[in-house]
Amino acid sequence: MKLYTYPNNPRAYKALIAAQYCGAEVQVPPDFKFLEDNRKPEFLRLNPFGQVPLLDLGDGKAVFESNAIARYILESSNRQDMLGGDDAVQRAQVAAFGDVALGRIDPLGRPLVYPTIFPAFFKPDKTRFEEALEQFRAVIGGFERHLTDHTFLVGERITLADITVSMSLFWFFEYLLDPELLMEYRALKRWFYTCIGQPEFVKVIGSDFKPCLKRPDHLKMATSTNADLGGHAGNQGHESSDHAAEVTEDDQTARKPKNAFDLLPKSSFNLEAAKRLYSNADNTREVMNQIWDTMFDPSGYSVWVVRYRYNHELSKTFMSANLLNGWFQRMDHLRKYLFGSMIVFGTSGEPGSCAIGGAFIVRGTGDSLPEPLTEVEDTDLYTWTKADVFGKDRDLVNDLFAWEGKFEGMGPDYDGKPVATGKNFK
Ligand SMILES: N[C@@H](CCC(=O)N[C@@H](CS)C(=O)NCC(=O)O)C(=O)O
């Protein structure tokens, strides 16, 4: 099967992610020329609308429309479970969420994010932006409502609906939904990062998704009168498309901050040696004491106890572990500066039957977390409390690194819950 598309197209990602879930072979011809080849008669015979992505099955057969393509790939590989299985209601729900993605999210790309992604083709339009943002908030508000008490969109596992909707939202997360705007959509954010952290998604989109940290200036200007969005100070003079291109470049630079960890004074603590010692330990608690007493440098590093803020939503241990996997992948670039031990507590059951907590050694000693860490999307899904490993918190921190113990002081979310699994960030 051949998938015609231009590179990095989230609509094409739907098919490629679906293929990862069922092991289907999908080739993306690298020599396909978008806006040229899709206008040729032989392409129009396969898709009369001349659009990509298009799945070419050979022998003159093809499937067009991104949701239909992903559906076909799953269906033809017997992954009916990902289409809602035998349950007619779930099948309809999978289709319904896909329809919302195509009908209500995708059309808002043009006013809301295309001027940033394709500044040469789309000029920002302030009035249209305002209107579209209202419409967008109405749609994502619906998803937020649904996801507040659902882990995934349909049923208890990833389905085609999660693929189609997350990929429709992909560019919005990348170019529009900055942390300020996302404050109101925490469940949506949690769900989106859970989806893109799944190994099948990571194989297609990579593990270094760069979220929107700062809305491009021309969009800030457009929202500067919107009290709802916090009333950004107006920026003048960014209306022309030339400026839009400039702003986009500035924004790209802003998204790659210099690493504040590297600017800190040298420390005597060899974090990598501590990680090695820990990994080879027979008695973790003993080794942690050795690390604190003979290696640790409190003038260069700090220790934090970390608690998931939304334990009341967690009902499955494997999904909780997936949250950690996704988070760790997104923090991959910070391994040199951090050493963490996170635990999934509890057993699968009702919401709140699981909890996530752990401890991290972090480069830097300030009372707030260093910026490179706060820039990782998942960081604010957790509360971070500085721990005193030379006093009252040593036992708790040692328990958290050892994945066993009394865990005294973790709080009521954790009380009486057994350790289900542990994961290290090292
Ligand atoms: N609903 C369609 C939309 C496809 C679409 O808009 N494709 C764009 C590129 S992402 C395209 O081919 N545009 C060229 C054209 O319309 O001529 C889908 O999800 O597959």
The ligand as an SDF file (V2000), in Angstrom:
LIG
                    3D

 20 19  0  0  0  0  0  0  0  0999 V2000
  -10.8450   15.7900    4.8080 N   0  0  0  0  0  0  0  0  0  0  0  0
   -9.6410   15.5030    4.0740 C   0  0  0  0  0  0  0  0  0  0  0  0
   -8.8660   16.7870    3.8670 C   0  0  0  0  0  0  0  0  0  0  0  0
   -7.6560   16.5810    3.0050 C   0  0  0  0  0  0  0  0  0  0  0  0
   -6.9420   17.8840    2.7070 C   0  0  0  0  0  0  0  0  0  0  0  0
   -7.4350   18.9920    2.9990 O   0  0  0  0  0  0  0  0  0  0  0  0
   -5.8030   17.7590    2.0560 N   0  0  0  0  0  0  0  0  0  0  0  0
   -5.0260   18.9260    1.6780 C   0  0  0  0  0  0  0  0  0  0  0  0
   -3.6320   18.8430    2.2250 C   0  0  0  0  0  0  0  0  0  0  0  0
   -3.5790   18.5110    3.9650 S   0  0  0  0  0  0  0  0  0  0  0  0
   -4.8790   18.9150    0.1750 C   0  0  0  0  0  0  0  0  0  0  0  0
   -4.6540   17.8900   -0.4190 O   0  0  0  0  0  0  0  0  0  0  0  0
   -4.9760   20.0830   -0.4250 N   0  0  0  0  0  0  0  0  0  0  0  0
   -4.7440   20.2490   -1.8130 C   0  0  0  0  0  0  0  0  0  0  0  0
   -5.9680   20.6230   -2.5460 C   0  0  0  0  0  0  0  0  0  0  0  0
   -7.0530   20.6910   -1.9480 O   0  0  0  0  0  0  0  0  0  0  0  0
   -5.7850   20.8580   -3.7350 O   0  0  0  0  0  0  0  0  0  0  0  0
   -8.8140   14.4570    4.8510 C   0  0  0  0  0  0  0  0  0  0  0  0
   -8.8900   14.4550    6.0710 O   0  0  0  0  0  0  0  0  0  0  0  0
   -8.1410   13.6300    4.2080 O   0  0  0  0  0  0  0  0  0  0  0  0
  1  2  1  0
  2  3  1  0
  2 18  1  0
  3  4  1  0
  4  5  1  0
  5  6  2  0
  5  7  1  0
  7  8  1  0
  8  9  1  0
  8 11  1  0
  9 10  1  0
 11 12  2  0
 11 13  1  0
 13 14  1  0
 14 15  1  0
 15 16  2  0
 15 17  1  0
 18 19  2  0
 18 20  1  0
M  END
$$$$
